[in-house]
Amino acid sequence: MTLSRFETVRRCRAAVLATAIVCLVAAGPVLAADSPKAEATRILDATGVKGGLVVHVGCGDGRLTAALRASDSYLVQGLDTDAATVTAARVHIASLGVYGPVSADTFNGARLPYNDNLVNLLVAEDLGKVPAEEAMRVLAPNGVLYAKRGSEWTKTVKPRPQEIDEWTHYLHDATNNAVAHDSLVAPPRQYQWVGGERYSRQHDHMSSVSAVVTTGGRVFYIFDDAPRASIMTPPEWHLIARDAFNGTVLWQRDIGPWHEHLWPLKSGPQIMARRLVAVGDRVYVTLGTDAPLVALDAATGQTVRTYEDTKVTEEILCDDGVLFLSVAAKGQPLRSDPEKKYASLAEIRGANTGPLWAEAPRTIMAVEADSGKLLWTKTSNLVSLSLAADAQRVVFHDGDKVQCLDRKTGRPMWSSEPIPSQTPMRSSSGGTMVIYQDVVLYSGQIAAEKYEDRRTTTVFALSAKDGKTLWKAPLLPGGHQGTPDDLLVAGGLVWHGEIAQGSDSGVTIGRDLHTGEVKSEFLPDVKTHWFHHRCYRAKATEKYLLYSRTGIEFVDHAAKQWTCNHWVRGACHYGVMPANGLIYAPPHPCACYIEAKLFGFSALSAASKTAAPPRDVPDAGRLDKGPAYGAEISNLKSEIPGADWPTYRRDAARSGSTPAEVAPAGLKCTWETALGGKLTSPVLAGGKIFVASVDTHTVHALDAATGRPAWQFTAGGRVDSPPTIWQGQALFGSADGYVYCVNAADGQLAWRFRAAPEDRRMGAFEQVESVWPVSGSVLVQDDVLYCVAGRSMFVDGGLRLLRLDPKTGRKLSETIMDDRDPGTGDNLQVHIQGLNMPVGLPDVLSSDGKYVYMRSLPFTMDGQRKFVEYINVKDQEGDDVHLFSPTGFLDDTMWHRTYWVYGRAFASGAGGYHQAGRLVPAGRLLVFNDDTVYGYGRLWKYYRWTTPLEYHLFAAGMQPEVVQAGVEKKPVKKAGKATGKSRDLPVTRFVPTWSDDVSVQTTALVLAKNVLFVAGVPDVSDEEEAAKALSHPDTQRRLAEQSAAFEGRLGGLLLAVSPKDGTKLAAYKLDAMPRFDGLIAVPGRLYLVTIDGKVVCLGADGKPLQPADVTVAARSEVAAK
């Protein structure tokens, strides 16, 4: 057996033996029979593991397993080979209210079901048939195996391999050379973990990601995680710590006032990335724009030290125990006027056109990190981002020249000749200063002499000894919108590329460090669509230059070979981070390749040699039969039309409509049942309501008449959407990679089928999930069950579309969809058309009986793709028109760059994502019947390049009339720069049957024959008016209230309107915010799930609902009657 890609078998076995011998003595005596909590405390103290993923092999009754979650910093999973034991453990863990963060599952007793390098602590009284090498495979670097051998416990620590590197500063380390010494970072082919928010808050304003660093097996980042529904609402900045190898959230700290979050598109401020550094067991950060520097314990986030006289620290470096800081002089902080309250959005947009950064001097401070002792200070002008340090010196640009100070004393060592730097420096930019061995490199974004008709700046190479100029040369353009220049020293050469614009050649040049002589020059060896470089700097490892012309391009500079990965990119202004043998991509706000590009905070690895995904999987061993297998099961289907709602959005087409009638007047709360946690939308069949508690992995069945619990069933992972009820069976997928079939009458398991190619888990959104999860709402069409397992066609061997017999679980077919065109074998990326590429991400499937759909992609009924290529957004007519969401039906973020579509195509990119919404019915939520689509979505003028977002409730024909509705002013650019001119572009939009302004931010819609029910939260802020008076106290109050509404703190609203003309029929207050898409209707009743974990039944009996004052105002932009 081979081990992880981090170590060879020989090295690991030697390390295991050496460490085990040492720790046998250190581990202490046998653990006595004691309370689980005491035993867990003893284990955690003995191992020194402070958070992360803990796996308990042989979990037994689950008591110790649960106790091992000593705080919210731990994620725990128990394993056992016996299913009955696991069931008992689940019951106990659930009784404590911690199921989800603590879970239990079965395994085969020999192979641990985890990615390489995932687990922080593996606890086992008896490893059984699990070899030591297998245990070491799943352990993260510095992870601990705590196993009982005879009467002694041994602690075995997996060594951190020398081949991987940390990334402690914005630009790797204090020298600013953004190059990782990490030979295991390579083109991404597998997920390690994913977590956090799906997207940054907004594309058109300040990035939600200010900084990301990693040290000691942890990742730290500064992030705005306020609601995505509106960027106008106040920010919520936090410093968040995660485990670097599994993504477990370890701790977070609030951040006080930060930079203006409505700062203009692509304007930074770039310097915010310099406010976070992590080295060893310390994190150095300012917890507010004007806050002093503090040192935090990296394991707990607790403040260890506050440094004196460091308020408004703008840049932090740490090298060999000494902090080097750039601190704004008193009264001259980051902005020219920090106390300014911008009166309007227009004023903010223009704020960065003048001299943003104060020109007053900064104080450079050298401080002992451990003691806080001030070593020396130096007052000088300082170009943003130009501070750098190494073992002998500190260098910076003072606006005129490069200065060098002795790092021990602060005394001047030398000054360079005058070297120009851009003045004033844009907020999105800064100087690029790199120290590498005996050379200092600097570029201040000053244009070079004309160089072969290329746009260039100038790089200066100085002797680190005396500051004399060694050479200067043109520097080819990289980045975008003023991003600091790329200067990367890798493999002994100084690298830069002509990669800023899509029209640039992509030529990459490597220069001799000491002479500037060109030693290597090559063009891309691939032909594809190049966009402008993403709005962040390139980074590198010693082997690969990491460009982001479109996604992440791995450029092997020795082999002169490019590997494109258009399906992943990093956060605006920060970019990506290569470290720990992984590539980290923080959440982005990007609409490019929206049906194929990864989302969330992603950590990706190269192809594993020990956990590579199998392609051809035998059927043997995939089907497990339960006690209800083959038993006679009664069909719960009602004969009354509309009496049931048996699947997600009622039918296979996901229409969200029913012929059932529900009277809107006099609605009452008939019953409510508190299940707790995050609930899916409900389904109903045979007198029972079925709903899944997502994070506790549990499907609940309730009596539809009374709300009394009937049964519950716990799967091996999250169930993200409700089951499908078919012929008396509840069918659903789970994030453990299985499809389940249980008797809908009593919850007994009939069968489960492993849709995943194997049982292998990863970190996923703060839990343990299969690498190949299956959505809960499986599709049943014509007595065939369809489901998809996987996360992306581009990682882990791709997606698998399976067809199963829903009665027996027998596999009918399996279609593998990986990164290859099934017809030609070419990479799917050859089908790129501009910023569009083939669908590559899974979703809840739908069907119209002719095709099965996954997002916009149709499949034939035998599971084959109808086509692979992207379909033009203007081609919206055909036999495969259907309802879909380009980001998935379950995306509840209400993010500004996506919406649902009733059509057949969606365009990506800044110039594309708005188009479908103007051509066909589209909105945040849609429902439809035989001839009409009803929706809640943005008004047409708010589809792009607008921050105020206003919505309407509407009805439209399935193929509505499209008209020209004015023009859009588009700035004219030349060579990437604005000319001050603009051109008119025709703006089209579909014509609705009716359109209403409603004072409900809608989270759920359902059409019940002659009533359209609308559920949501109060719309308390007019964003158009708010944009004109941002600084007014009333505006700020209303925006804060809107944020509270989005978070469910203002309760909910239920509105009923006529589907004929949109007139209001009734409106009610709800105690809690409705869950996204969480409303269904059956004759005489509505069923609703709320964010406080309740299922609510509304009907003619019970406690009357309070009426609500909801505004419904007809708009004039409608079709002629």
Backbone hydrogen bonds, N-H to C=O, Kabsch-Sander energy under -0.5 kcal/mol:
donor,donor_aa,acceptor,acceptor_aa,energy
7,E,4,S,-1.6
12,C,8,T,-2.5
13,R,9,V,-2.7
14,A,10,R,-2.0
15,A,11,R,-2.5
16,V,12,C,-3.2
17,L,13,R,-2.3
18,A,14,A,-2.4
19,T,15,A,-2.8
20,A,16,V,-2.8
21,I,17,L,-2.2
22,V,18,A,-1.7
23,C,19,T,-2.7
24,L,20,A,-1.7
25,V,21,I,-0.8
26,A,22,V,-1.3
27,A,23,C,-2.2
28,G,25,V,-0.8
39,E,35,S,-2.6
40,A,36,P,-2.8
41,T,37,K,-2.4
42,R,38,A,-2.2
43,I,39,E,-2.3
44,L,40,A,-2.7
45,D,41,T,-2.4
46,A,42,R,-2.4
47,T,43,I,-2.2
48,G,44,L,-2.0
49,V,44,L,-0.5
50,K,48,G,-0.6
51,G,49,V,-0.6
52,G,73,S,-2.8
54,V,52,G,-0.5
54,V,75,L,-3.1
55,V,121,L,-2.9
56,H,77,Q,-2.6
57,V,55,V,-0.7
57,V,123,V,-2.7
58,G,79,L,-2.2
59,C,79,L,-2.1
62,G,59,C,-2.2
66,A,62,G,-2.5
67,A,63,R,-1.9
68,L,64,L,-1.8
69,R,66,A,-1.5
70,A,68,L,-1.7
74,Y,71,S,-1.6
75,L,52,G,-2.8
76,V,101,P,-2.5
77,Q,54,V,-2.5
78,G,103,S,-2.9
79,L,56,H,-2.9
80,D,105,D,-1.5
83,A,81,T,-0.6
86,V,82,D,-2.0
87,T,83,A,-2.3
88,A,84,A,-2.0
89,A,85,T,-2.3
90,R,86,V,-2.6
91,V,87,T,-2.1
92,H,88,A,-2.1
93,I,89,A,-2.7
94,A,90,R,-2.8
95,S,91,V,-1.7
96,L,92,H,-0.8
96,L,93,I,-0.9
97,G,94,A,-1.6
98,V,93,I,-1.4
100,G,102,V,-2.2
102,V,98,V,-1.8
103,S,76,V,-1.8
105,D,78,G,-2.3
107,F,80,D,-1.1
112,L,110,A,-0.5
114,Y,112,L,-2.2
115,N,761,R,-2.0
117,N,137,R,-2.5
118,L,115,N,-0.8
118,L,138,V,-1.7
119,V,138,V,-3.2
120,N,53,L,-2.0
121,L,53,L,-1.8
122,L,144,V,-2.9
123,V,55,V,-3.0
123,V,121,L,-0.6
124,A,146,Y,-2.3
125,E,57,V,-0.7
129,K,109,G,-0.7
130,V,127,L,-2.3
135,A,131,P,-2.0
136,M,132,A,-2.4
137,R,133,E,-1.8
138,V,134,E,-1.5
139,L,135,A,-1.0
140,A,119,V,-3.1
142,N,158,K,-3.0
143,G,140,A,-3.0
144,V,120,N,-2.7
145,L,156,T,-3.1
146,Y,122,L,-3.3
146,Y,144,V,-0.6
147,A,145,L,-0.7
147,A,154,T,-1.8
148,K,124,A,-2.2
149,R,152,E,-3.6
150,G,148,K,-0.5
152,E,149,R,-1.9
153,W,28,G,-0.5
154,T,147,A,-3.1
156,T,145,L,-2.8
156,T,154,T,-0.6
157,V,155,K,-0.5
158,K,143,G,-2.8
158,K,156,T,-0.5
164,I,161,P,-1.2
167,W,214,T,-1.5
168,T,172,H,-1.3
169,H,172,H,-1.2
172,H,169,H,-1.5
173,D,171,L,-1.9
176,N,173,D,-1.6
178,A,176,N,-1.0
179,V,177,N,-2.9
180,A,540,A,-2.8
182,D,180,A,-1.4
183,S,163,E,-1.9
184,L,163,E,-0.7
185,V,182,D,-0.6
189,R,605,S,-3.2
190,Q,605,S,-2.0
192,Q,603,A,-3.1
193,W,603,A,-1.6
194,V,763,G,-1.6
195,G,601,F,-1.6
200,S,588,H,-1.9
206,M,261,H,-0.8
206,M,263,W,-0.6
210,S,208,S,-0.7
210,S,222,I,-2.2
211,A,222,I,-0.8
213,V,220,F,-2.5
214,T,167,W,-2.9
215,T,218,R,-1.8
218,R,215,T,-1.7
219,V,242,R,-3.1
220,F,213,V,-2.8
221,Y,240,I,-2.2
222,I,211,A,-1.9
223,F,221,Y,-0.5
223,F,238,H,-2.6
224,D,208,S,-1.7
225,D,223,F,-0.8
225,D,236,E,-2.2
230,S,227,P,-0.6
233,T,230,S,-0.7
238,H,223,F,-2.3
239,L,253,R,-2.9
240,I,221,Y,-3.0
240,I,238,H,-0.6
241,A,251,W,-2.8
242,R,219,V,-2.9
243,D,248,T,-2.3
244,A,217,G,-2.6
247,G,243,D,-1.7
250,L,241,A,-3.0
250,L,248,T,-0.5
251,W,241,A,-1.1
253,R,239,L,-2.6
255,I,237,W,-2.2
256,G,287,L,-2.3
263,W,260,E,-1.5
265,L,204,D,-0.6
267,S,264,P,-1.7
270,Q,427,S,-2.9
272,M,269,P,-1.2
273,A,270,Q,-1.7
274,R,271,I,-2.0
275,R,272,M,-1.5
276,L,273,A,-0.6
277,V,284,Y,-2.5
278,A,168,T,-1.9
279,V,282,R,-2.0
282,R,279,V,-1.8
283,V,296,L,-2.0
284,Y,277,V,-3.7
285,V,283,V,-0.5
285,V,294,V,-2.0
286,T,275,R,-1.0
287,L,285,V,-0.5
287,L,292,P,-0.6
288,G,286,T,-0.6
289,T,257,P,-3.5
291,A,288,G,-0.9
294,V,285,V,-2.4
295,A,305,R,-2.9
296,L,283,V,-2.9
297,D,302,Q,-2.9
298,A,281,D,-2.1
301,G,297,D,-3.3
304,V,295,A,-3.4
305,R,295,A,-1.6
307,Y,293,L,-2.5
310,T,307,Y,-0.8
312,V,291,A,-0.9
313,T,291,A,-0.8
313,T,310,T,-0.7
314,E,312,V,-0.5
314,E,326,S,-3.0
315,E,326,S,-1.3
316,I,274,R,-1.7
317,L,324,F,-1.8
319,D,322,V,-2.5
322,V,319,D,-1.4
323,L,367,V,-3.4
324,F,317,L,-2.5
325,L,323,L,-0.5
325,L,365,M,-2.5
326,S,315,E,-2.0
327,V,325,L,-0.6
327,V,363,T,-2.7
328,A,312,V,-2.4
329,A,361,P,-0.9
332,Q,329,A,-2.7
336,S,356,L,-1.3
340,K,337,D,-1.4
342,Y,340,K,-0.7
345,L,1027,A,-2.5
348,I,344,S,-1.5
349,R,345,L,-2.6
350,G,346,A,-1.3
351,A,348,I,-1.4
352,N,348,I,-0.5
353,T,350,G,-1.5
354,G,351,A,-0.6
356,L,354,G,-1.7
357,W,425,M,-0.5
358,A,334,L,-0.6
362,R,380,S,-3.2
363,T,327,V,-3.2
364,I,362,R,-0.6
364,I,378,K,-3.9
365,M,325,L,-2.1
365,M,363,T,-0.6
366,A,376,W,-2.5
367,V,323,L,-2.6
367,V,365,M,-0.5
368,E,373,K,-3.0
369,A,321,G,-2.5
372,G,368,E,-2.3
375,L,366,A,-3.3
376,W,366,A,-1.3
378,K,364,I,-1.9
380,S,362,R,-2.5
380,S,378,K,-0.5
383,V,397,H,-3.1
386,S,383,V,-2.1
388,A,395,V,-2.3
389,A,174,A,-2.4
390,D,393,R,-2.3
394,V,405,L,-2.2
395,V,388,A,-2.6
396,F,403,Q,-1.8
398,D,401,K,-2.6
403,Q,396,F,-3.1
404,C,414,W,-2.4
405,L,394,V,-3.3
406,D,411,R,-3.0
407,R,392,Q,-1.8
410,G,406,D,-2.9
413,M,404,C,-3.4
414,W,404,C,-1.3
416,S,402,V,-2.6
419,I,400,D,-2.4
422,Q,444,G,-2.9
429,S,426,R,-1.8
431,G,384,S,-2.8
432,T,443,S,-2.7
433,M,385,L,-0.5
433,M,431,G,-0.6
434,V,441,L,-2.5
435,I,175,T,-1.9
436,Y,434,V,-0.5
436,Y,439,V,-2.9
439,V,436,Y,-1.9
440,V,462,L,-2.7
441,L,434,V,-3.1
442,Y,460,F,-2.3
443,S,432,T,-1.8
448,A,456,T,-1.0
451,Y,454,R,-0.7
454,R,451,Y,-2.2
456,T,454,R,-0.5
457,T,475,L,-2.2
458,T,446,I,-0.8
459,V,473,A,-2.7
460,F,442,Y,-2.8
461,A,471,W,-3.0
462,L,440,V,-3.5
462,L,460,F,-0.5
463,S,468,K,-2.6
464,A,438,D,-2.5
467,G,463,S,-2.5
470,L,461,A,-3.5
471,W,461,A,-1.4
473,A,459,V,-2.0
475,L,457,T,-3.2
476,L,474,P,-0.5
483,T,480,H,-0.7
488,L,495,W,-1.7
490,A,488,L,-0.8
490,A,493,L,-1.9
493,L,490,A,-1.8
494,V,511,R,-2.7
495,W,488,L,-3.6
495,W,493,L,-0.6
496,H,509,I,-1.7
498,E,507,V,-2.7
499,I,477,P,-2.3
499,I,497,G,-1.4
500,A,477,P,-1.4
504,D,501,Q,-1.3
506,G,498,E,-1.8
508,T,522,F,-2.9
509,I,496,H,-2.9
510,G,520,S,-2.9
511,R,494,V,-2.6
512,D,517,E,-2.9
513,L,492,G,-0.8
516,G,512,D,-2.1
519,K,510,G,-3.0
519,K,517,E,-0.6
520,S,510,G,-1.7
522,F,508,T,-1.9
528,T,526,V,-0.5
530,W,528,T,-0.5
531,F,529,H,-0.5
531,F,549,R,-0.5
533,H,500,A,-2.9
534,R,548,S,-3.1
536,Y,534,R,-2.9
539,K,546,L,-1.7
540,A,178,A,-1.4
541,T,544,Y,-3.1
542,E,180,A,-1.2
545,L,555,V,-2.6
546,L,539,K,-3.3
547,Y,545,L,-1.0
547,Y,553,E,-1.8
552,I,565,N,-1.2
553,E,547,Y,-2.6
554,F,552,I,-0.6
554,F,563,T,-2.6
555,V,545,L,-2.7
555,V,553,E,-0.8
556,D,554,F,-0.7
556,D,561,Q,-2.9
557,H,543,K,-1.3
557,H,555,V,-1.0
560,K,556,D,-1.6
561,Q,556,D,-1.7
563,T,554,F,-1.9
565,N,552,I,-0.5
568,V,565,N,-1.3
571,A,575,G,-1.4
573,H,535,C,-1.9
574,Y,572,C,-1.4
575,G,571,A,-2.4
577,M,584,Y,-2.1
579,A,577,M,-0.7
579,A,582,L,-2.2
580,N,165,D,-3.0
582,L,579,A,-2.8
583,I,604,L,-2.3
584,Y,577,M,-2.9
585,A,602,S,-3.0
593,Y,835,L,-2.5
594,I,591,A,-0.8
596,A,593,Y,-2.2
597,K,593,Y,-2.8
598,L,567,W,-2.7
600,G,198,R,-2.7
601,F,195,G,-3.0
602,S,585,A,-2.4
602,S,600,G,-0.9
603,A,193,W,-2.8
604,L,583,I,-2.4
605,S,190,Q,-3.1
606,A,581,G,-0.5
617,V,615,R,-0.8
622,R,619,D,-2.1
623,L,619,D,-0.5
624,D,622,R,-0.6
624,D,752,R,-3.1
626,G,750,A,-2.8
628,A,749,L,-3.0
629,Y,626,G,-1.8
631,A,628,A,-1.7
643,A,640,I,-2.3
645,W,684,L,-2.8
650,R,647,T,-2.6
651,D,649,R,-1.2
654,R,651,D,-1.7
656,G,649,R,-2.5
658,T,1007,L,-2.3
662,V,1008,A,-0.5
667,L,664,P,-0.7
668,K,1099,G,-2.6
669,C,1103,K,-3.7
670,T,668,K,-1.0
670,T,1097,C,-2.0
671,W,1097,C,-1.2
673,T,1095,V,-2.6
675,L,673,T,-0.7
675,L,1093,G,-2.7
676,G,1093,G,-2.6
679,L,677,G,-0.6
680,T,692,A,-2.2
683,V,690,F,-2.1
684,L,645,W,-3.0
685,A,688,K,-2.1
686,G,636,L,-0.6
688,K,685,A,-1.6
689,I,702,L,-2.7
690,F,683,V,-3.0
691,V,700,H,-2.2
693,S,698,T,-3.4
694,V,678,K,-2.2
694,V,692,A,-1.0
696,T,693,S,-0.7
697,H,694,V,-1.2
698,T,693,S,-1.6
699,V,713,F,-2.9
700,H,691,V,-3.5
700,H,698,T,-0.5
701,A,711,W,-2.6
702,L,689,I,-2.8
703,D,708,R,-3.0
704,A,687,G,-2.6
707,G,703,D,-3.1
710,A,701,A,-3.6
711,W,701,A,-1.3
713,F,699,V,-2.3
715,A,697,H,-3.1
715,A,713,F,-0.5
719,V,694,V,-0.8
720,D,718,R,-0.5
724,T,731,L,-3.0
725,I,646,P,-3.0
725,I,723,P,-0.5
726,W,724,T,-0.6
726,W,729,Q,-2.7
729,Q,726,W,-1.8
730,A,742,V,-3.2
731,L,724,T,-2.9
731,L,729,Q,-0.7
732,F,740,Y,-2.1
733,G,776,G,-1.1
734,S,738,Y,-1.7
735,A,718,R,-3.1
737,G,734,S,-1.8
739,V,753,F,-2.6
740,Y,732,F,-3.7
741,C,751,W,-2.4
742,V,730,A,-2.3
743,N,748,Q,-2.9
744,A,728,G,-2.3
747,G,743,N,-3.1
750,A,741,C,-3.2
751,W,741,C,-1.6
752,R,624,D,-2.3
753,F,739,V,-2.5
754,R,622,R,-2.4
755,A,737,G,-1.5
755,A,753,F,-1.1
756,A,737,G,-2.0
760,R,758,E,-1.1
761,R,113,P,-1.7
762,M,769,E,-3.0
763,G,192,Q,-1.2
764,A,767,Q,-3.0
765,F,194,V,-3.2
767,Q,764,A,-0.9
769,E,762,M,-2.4
769,E,767,Q,-0.5
770,S,735,A,-3.7
771,V,760,R,-2.6
774,V,734,S,-1.8
775,S,788,V,-0.6
778,V,776,G,-1.8
779,L,786,Y,-2.1
781,Q,779,L,-0.5
781,Q,784,V,-2.5
784,V,781,Q,-1.0
785,L,804,L,-2.7
786,Y,779,L,-3.4
787,C,802,L,-1.8
789,A,800,R,-2.2
790,G,773,P,-1.8
793,M,840,G,-2.3
795,V,792,S,-0.7
796,D,189,R,-2.9
798,G,795,V,-2.2
799,L,817,M,-2.7
800,R,789,A,-2.0
801,L,815,T,-2.7
802,L,787,C,-2.8
802,L,800,R,-0.7
803,R,813,S,-2.4
804,L,785,L,-2.6
805,D,810,R,-2.6
809,G,805,D,-3.2
812,L,803,R,-3.7
813,S,803,R,-1.5
815,T,801,L,-2.8
816,I,814,E,-0.6
817,M,799,L,-3.1
818,D,816,I,-0.6
821,D,826,D,-3.5
825,G,821,D,-2.8
828,L,819,D,-2.6
830,V,827,N,-2.3
831,H,828,L,-2.0
832,I,829,Q,-1.4
833,Q,836,N,-2.8
836,N,833,Q,-1.5
840,G,595,E,-2.7
841,L,595,E,-1.5
846,S,853,Y,-1.7
847,S,652,A,-2.1
848,D,851,Y,-1.3
849,G,851,Y,-0.6
852,V,859,F,-2.2
853,Y,846,S,-3.2
854,M,857,L,-2.4
857,L,854,M,-2.0
859,F,852,V,-3.1
860,T,864,Q,-3.2
863,G,860,T,-2.4
866,K,858,P,-2.7
867,F,858,P,-0.5
870,Y,831,H,-0.5
875,D,872,N,-1.9
876,Q,874,K,-1.4
881,V,878,G,-0.9
882,H,903,G,-3.1
884,F,901,V,-2.4
888,G,885,S,-1.3
891,D,888,G,-1.7
892,D,890,L,-0.9
898,T,895,W,-1.1
900,W,923,G,-3.4
901,V,884,F,-2.9
902,Y,921,P,-2.5
903,G,882,H,-2.0
903,G,901,V,-0.8
909,G,591,A,-1.9
912,G,909,G,-1.6
913,Y,909,G,-2.9
915,Q,912,G,-2.0
916,A,912,G,-0.6
918,R,915,Q,-1.7
919,L,915,Q,-0.9
919,L,916,A,-0.9
920,V,916,A,-2.3
923,G,900,W,-1.6
924,R,936,Y,-1.8
925,L,936,Y,-1.4
927,V,934,Y,-2.5
928,F,655,S,-1.8
929,N,932,T,-2.1
933,V,956,A,-3.1
934,Y,927,V,-3.2
935,G,954,F,-2.3
936,Y,925,L,-2.0
937,G,952,H,-2.2
939,L,950,E,-2.4
942,Y,939,L,-2.1
943,Y,940,W,-1.4
950,E,948,P,-0.5
952,H,937,G,-2.7
953,L,996,D,-2.7
954,F,935,G,-2.7
955,A,994,W,-2.0
956,A,933,V,-2.3
958,M,931,D,-0.9
963,V,989,R,-2.7
965,A,987,V,-4.2
968,E,985,L,-2.8
970,K,968,E,-0.6
970,K,983,R,-2.6
972,V,981,K,-2.6
973,K,971,P,-0.5
974,K,977,K,-2.8
977,K,974,K,-1.8
979,T,972,V,-2.4
983,R,970,K,-2.3
985,L,968,E,-2.2
987,V,966,G,-2.5
988,T,986,P,-0.5
989,R,963,V,-2.1
991,V,961,E,-2.6
993,T,955,A,-2.9
994,W,955,A,-1.2
996,D,953,L,-3.3
997,D,1113,A,-3.4
998,V,996,D,-0.6
999,S,1111,T,-1.7
1001,Q,1017,V,-3.0
1002,T,1000,V,-1.0
1003,T,1015,A,-2.7
1004,A,1015,A,-2.0
1006,V,1013,F,-1.9
1007,L,656,G,-1.9
1008,A,1006,V,-0.7
1008,A,1011,V,-2.9
1009,K,658,T,-1.9
1009,K,1007,L,-0.7
1010,N,1008,A,-0.9
1011,V,1008,A,-1.1
1012,L,1057,V,-2.8
1013,F,1006,V,-2.9
1013,F,1011,V,-0.6
1014,V,1055,L,-3.5
1015,A,1004,A,-2.9
1016,G,1053,L,-2.2
1017,V,1001,Q,-2.3
1019,D,999,S,-1.6
1020,V,1018,P,-1.0
1023,E,1021,S,-0.9
1026,A,1022,D,-2.5
1027,A,1023,E,-2.3
1028,K,1024,E,-0.7
1028,K,1025,E,-0.8
1029,A,1025,E,-0.8
1029,A,1026,A,-0.9
1030,L,343,A,-1.5
1032,H,1029,A,-1.1
1036,Q,1032,H,-2.2
1037,R,1033,P,-2.4
1038,R,1034,D,-2.4
1039,L,1035,T,-2.5
1040,A,1036,Q,-2.1
1041,E,1037,R,-2.2
1042,Q,1038,R,-2.3
1043,S,1039,L,-2.1
1044,A,1040,A,-2.1
1045,A,1041,E,-2.3
1046,F,1042,Q,-2.5
1047,E,1043,S,-1.6
1048,G,1045,A,-1.7
1049,R,1044,A,-3.0
1051,G,1048,G,-0.7
1052,G,1070,L,-2.3
1053,L,1016,G,-2.4
1054,L,1068,Y,-2.5
1055,L,1014,V,-3.6
1056,A,1066,A,-3.0
1057,V,1012,L,-2.4
1058,S,1063,T,-2.5
1062,G,1058,S,-2.6
1065,L,1056,A,-3.5
1066,A,1056,A,-1.5
1068,Y,1054,L,-3.0
1069,K,1106,Q,-3.1
1070,L,1052,G,-2.9
1075,R,1089,V,-3.0
1077,D,1003,T,-3.5
1078,G,1075,R,-2.0
1080,I,1087,Y,-2.4
1082,V,1085,R,-2.4
1084,G,661,E,-2.9
1085,R,1082,V,-2.5
1086,L,1098,L,-2.6
1087,Y,1080,I,-2.2
1088,L,1096,V,-2.8
1089,V,1078,G,-1.9
1090,T,1094,K,-2.1
1091,I,1073,M,-2.6
1093,G,1090,T,-1.8
1095,V,673,T,-2.6
1096,V,1088,L,-3.5
1096,V,1094,K,-0.5
1097,C,671,W,-3.1
1098,L,1086,L,-3.1
1098,L,1096,V,-0.5
1099,G,668,K,-2.3
1103,K,669,C,-2.0
1105,L,667,L,-2.0
1108,A,1067,A,-1.6
1110,V,1108,A,-1.2
1113,A,997,D,-2.8
1115,R,995,S,-3.6
1118,V,1116,S,-2.3
1119,A,992,P,-3.0
